[in-house]
Amino acid sequence: MPTKRGREISKLLAIRDREGLTYDELSARTGLAATTLQWWAWRLRSEERDSNAFVEVELGEAEVAADEDSGVMVRIDAGLEIRLSRSFDTETLRRVVTTLAGPC
């Protein structure tokens, strides 16, 4: 499990991935050296490979409802909504949850 610092850096790296930034661009935004960001990316990937396959996800209040059109809808208090068709693929759902949870 990453340290508090590792979780903070992980959030920055998620921004980098989402916005398509280079390490140098993220460095300019955060004041952290690009080499430091690269090292953390390597370390977090290494930890992820070495960790268990299970990821703990803590959610606030969640609402689950059946929907005739989409099958199942999960709404989380943070405004996140996941809609699943009646014939949803469990592997796709696993990837979505893993992506949302991010590195722990």
C-alpha positions in Angstrom: 0.0 0.0 0.0 1.5 3.4 -1.0 2.4 5.9 1.7 0.5 9.2 2.0 3.1 10.8 -0.2 2.6 8.0 -2.7 -1.1 8.6 -2.8 -0.6 12.3 -3.3 1.8 11.7 -6.2 -0.5 9.1 -7.6 -3.2 11.8 -7.9 -0.8 14.1 -9.7 0.1 11.3 -12.1 -3.6 10.6 -12.8 -3.9 14.3 -13.8 -0.9 13.8 -16.1 -2.5 10.8 -17.7 -5.9 12.4 -18.0 -4.6 15.7 -19.5 -1.8 14.1 -21.6 0.9 16.1 -19.9 4.6 15.3 -20.1 6.6 14.8 -16.9 8.2 18.2 -17.6 4.8 19.9 -17.9 3.6 18.3 -14.7 6.9 19.3 -13.1 6.3 23.0 -14.1 2.8 22.8 -12.6 3.7 21.2 -9.3 7.3 22.3 -8.7 8.4 18.6 -8.3 11.4 17.5 -10.4 10.4 15.5 -13.5 12.8 12.8 -12.5 11.1 12.5 -9.1 7.7 12.2 -10.9 9.1 9.5 -13.2 10.6 7.6 -10.2 7.2 7.7 -8.4 5.4 6.5 -11.6 7.9 3.5 -11.7 7.5 2.8 -8.0 3.7 2.9 -8.0 3.6 0.6 -11.1 5.9 -1.8 -9.3 3.8 -1.8 -6.2 0.7 -2.3 -8.2 2.2 -5.4 -9.9 3.2 -6.7 -6.5 -0.1 -6.1 -4.7 -3.0 -8.3 -4.4 -5.6 -8.5 -7.2 -8.2 -7.0 -4.8 -8.7 -3.2 -4.5 -10.6 -1.8 -1.6 -12.9 1.0 -2.7 -14.6 3.2 -0.1 -17.8 4.8 -1.2 -20.1 7.2 0.6 -23.8 6.8 0.2 -24.6 4.9 -3.0 -27.9 4.4 -4.7 -28.6 1.3 -6.8 -31.7 1.2 -8.9 -33.1 -1.1 -11.6 -33.7 0.8 -14.8 -35.7 -0.8 -17.6 -33.5 0.8 -20.3 -30.0 0.3 -18.9 -30.5 -2.6 -16.5 -28.7 -1.4 -13.4 -27.6 2.1 -12.4 -25.2 2.9 -9.5 -25.1 6.5 -8.3 -22.4 7.5 -5.8 -22.7 10.6 -3.6 -19.7 12.3 -5.4 -21.9 12.6 -8.5 -20.5 9.5 -10.2 -23.0 7.4 -12.1 -22.4 3.9 -13.6 -25.1 2.5 -15.8 -25.0 -1.2 -16.8 -26.9 -2.9 -19.5 -28.8 -6.1 -18.5 -26.0 -8.1 -20.2 -23.0 -6.1 -18.9 -19.6 -7.7 -19.1 -18.1 -8.3 -15.6 -14.5 -7.8 -16.9 -15.5 -4.4 -18.2 -17.0 -3.5 -14.9 -13.9 -4.6 -13.1 -11.7 -2.4 -15.3 -14.0 0.6 -14.7 -13.9 0.1 -10.9 -10.1 -0.4 -11.0 -9.7 2.8 -13.0 -11.9 4.8 -10.7 -10.2 3.5 -7.6 -6.8 4.2 -9.0 -3.7 2.9 -7.3 -4.3 2.4 -3.6 
